[in-house]
């Protein structure tokens, strides 16, 4: 998935409904959005974990795997 595709997916996540939860949708700050996109940039193998407490992003972890043929 390209970086542009990831950014589009991020936008669609922000636009999605609350999925039955009564709590209003939390807004993601521009800084948090940039950090998530930065964590995804150039990631070929690995994962990005976003930790949320009380509807707020409090931590972003990037785990990258380096694979050899």
C-alpha positions, 0 to 999 in steps of 0.5 A: 500500500502506498503512502498516498493510499495510507493517507486516504485510509486515515482520512476515511477512518476519521470520517467514519461513524462511532459504530454504536458507541454513545460517546462523541467521535474524538478529533485527531489533532494534526500533530497526531495525524502527522505522527501516525503517517510518519510511523507508516511511511516507508514501513515494509514489514512491521506494525504501528500500534496506537494507544488510546485512553479516554478517546485520546491518542496517548502513544504511537509505537512503530515496530519494524522488521528487517527481512533478508532473502 
